[in-house]
Amino acid sequence: MTEPVESEATEAIDGGSPAFVHPRGTILVVISAHTAHANLTVTPSAKEAFADELEGLETGTGSVKLPYGTPMPEDLLRRMARHRLAEFEQDGVNWR
């Protein structure tokens, strides 16, 4: 995928959790905090694009569990967020 064209997401609440929403109103990423971990949730297709790199991390349909006390894979999370933005802007993949 090429670089996204639009990138000014706004913050919102989705299901009680912080979310980043595209200017056109589509959710891009949701972040949630839990007792022992945080979750980053994107679309299942965005998560699957990084399946090899997510090996060793617990995942759900579109979520990645990030246990507290372990190094956060910042570069990977940034790339996943960029991929999610591009899949919406270029391919029209909406939120679930």
C-alpha positions in Angstrom: 0.0 0.0 0.0 1.1 3.5 -0.7 1.3 6.3 1.9 -2.2 7.5 3.1 -3.4 10.8 1.7 -5.4 12.1 4.7 -4.1 11.6 8.2 -5.8 14.0 10.6 -7.7 11.6 12.9 -9.7 12.9 15.8 -10.2 11.3 19.2 -13.5 9.8 20.2 -15.0 7.2 22.5 -16.1 3.8 21.0 -17.7 1.3 23.4 -16.1 3.2 26.4 -12.6 3.1 24.9 -10.5 5.8 23.2 -10.7 5.6 19.4 -9.1 7.5 16.5 -11.6 8.5 13.9 -10.9 9.4 10.3 -12.1 12.9 9.1 -14.8 11.0 7.1 -16.2 9.4 10.3 -14.8 5.9 10.1 -13.0 4.4 13.2 -9.4 3.6 12.4 -8.0 2.3 15.7 -9.4 1.6 19.2 -7.3 1.4 22.3 -8.5 -0.2 25.6 -6.9 -0.6 29.0 -7.4 -3.7 31.2 -6.0 -5.0 34.5 -3.0 -6.8 33.0 -2.8 -5.5 29.5 -3.8 -2.9 26.9 -5.4 -3.8 23.6 -4.9 -2.2 20.2 -7.8 -3.0 17.9 -7.9 -2.5 14.2 -9.8 -4.3 11.5 -9.2 -8.1 11.1 -7.6 -7.4 7.7 -5.2 -4.9 9.1 -4.2 -7.3 11.9 -3.8 -10.2 9.4 -1.5 -8.1 7.3 1.0 -8.3 10.2 0.3 -11.9 11.3 3.9 -13.0 11.0 5.1 -10.1 13.2 2.4 -10.7 15.8 3.5 -14.2 16.4 4.1 -14.7 20.1 1.4 -12.0 21.0 -2.1 -12.9 21.9 -4.6 -11.7 19.3 -8.3 -11.6 18.8 -10.4 -10.9 15.7 -8.8 -7.5 15.1 -7.0 -6.9 18.4 -3.5 -7.3 19.8 -3.0 -7.8 23.5 -0.1 -5.8 24.9 0.8 -7.1 28.4 2.0 -4.5 30.8 5.6 -4.9 31.9 6.8 -6.1 28.5 8.4 -3.9 25.8 5.8 -2.3 23.5 6.4 -3.0 19.8 6.0 0.7 18.9 7.3 0.4 15.4 4.9 -2.5 14.6 1.9 -0.6 16.2 2.7 2.5 14.1 2.9 0.4 10.9 -0.4 -1.3 11.8 -2.1 2.1 12.3 -0.7 3.4 9.0 -1.8 0.3 7.2 -5.3 0.7 8.7 -5.4 4.3 7.5 -4.3 3.3 4.0 -6.8 0.4 3.8 -9.6 2.8 4.5 -8.5 5.6 2.3 -7.3 3.5 -0.7 -9.5 0.4 -0.4 -12.6 1.7 1.4 -12.3 -0.8 4.2 -14.7 0.4 6.9 -14.8 -0.4 10.6 -15.9 -4.0 10.8 
